[in-house]
Amino acid sequence: MSEKYELIVLGAGPGGYVGAIKAAQLGHRVAVVENRDVGGTCLNRGCIPTKTLIHTTELLEEVQSCERLGIRVGQVAVDFPQMHERKSEVVTQLRTGIESLLKANKIDVIRGTAKILNAHIVQVGGDTYEAEKILIATGSKPMCPPIPGLDLPGVVTSDEMLEGQGVETKNMVIIGGGVIGVEFASIYHALGCEVTIIEALERILPNMDREISQNLNMILKKRGIKVYTGARVERVEQGETLQVFFTAKEKAQCVETETVLVSIGRSANTENIVAGDMDLQMQRGFIPVDHTYETSIKGIYAVGDVVLGGTQLAHVASAQAVNAVCSMFGEKMPMNLSCIPSCIYTSPEIASVGMTAEEAKEKGIETITGKAIMSANGKTVIARADRGFIRLLFEKESKRVLGAVLMCCRATDMITGITDAVANGLTMSQLAATVRPHPTFSEAIGEAIEDAEGGAIHAAPKRK
């Protein structure tokens, strides 16, 4: 007899373990199938290890510049293995916490690779398990484009950069100027590595606001990171070092490097996930779902990075999982996924939420923009932070806040408050009435609101 569950979840990442715990809280018998470590890519090979390394390199840069603050220290040295030891400690601590939560909620963890045989049977190795509902939350993996030479030693993905002792190198070419690419560029530049970014599209962070892309491009170049946009990598060859051949502005170029990081995006982890006679109507490996996250096969749901047209973010996967589980068991879906914040952990940090001015224009919505330049913000001056800004977008008629873009210290923390405002349709006057403490980075939100109203206190009057 196979074990029987009310829900079997495939994958124990941010979508999988959150969905499993939510189902258990609703009183259901749940199992999770995982063939690697609990916590998924985000915890083990993504968000958490990356941000741990970023925290370390930010401290390194602060120490290196502390004499200007009146602090004298001796020679500063980087212990690369110890950095990754600390990263592993953080990952292990958080992973242990998730394992404890699964155990406390009486969720069975089945180790192995799952295959869905039909809408109610999951096979793991030689065993089969029966379920009323199935939730696919198997996440994604780094994509590797068909560029000759990417199988050479020294060519890596974010997985190799973050697992074990990482990759210590003196110079690096990063293929792809998206979120992963610019975060690793920041980390390795801080460690003294010579970094080159090659992006195929016309700008880095091509899916972000144009001003953000342009601003970050200038900051990276000022720091000495080489950035090529509108560039196409032709091949990678092995000589005394790796040679990356590419074309930029119709000119053939070559960069020699020890390491090549491929970071052009991620593909869904759905290969061989269902039996051959089952059809989830996948497109390029991604699974279409309806508004409840149910797939084309009744009783099978999917969330997170595997969803067709979805946003590949850990917090999105978790929110989708909560809604999917509530829906499948007849509960009201509690999460509002109409307003998703995005965060990038460069220096300065970048965060955005809601609609852009371009999107509003396409929809025929008249808007008002308010902007605060962070060079006038006291906390920013104290922190000696790079150039940055906060920009808010309001609907002209109703004065409702539609969206925001932040490029400044603590942007990834401050975006939550603005997300609440966008999600709840707060107006310019409602936001302006809030007293914000001084000195803080968040003061600039008030300045941006005042600017939209036409009277920012700490900015020169606009010319008429």
Disulfide bonds with the S-S distance in Angstrom:
none
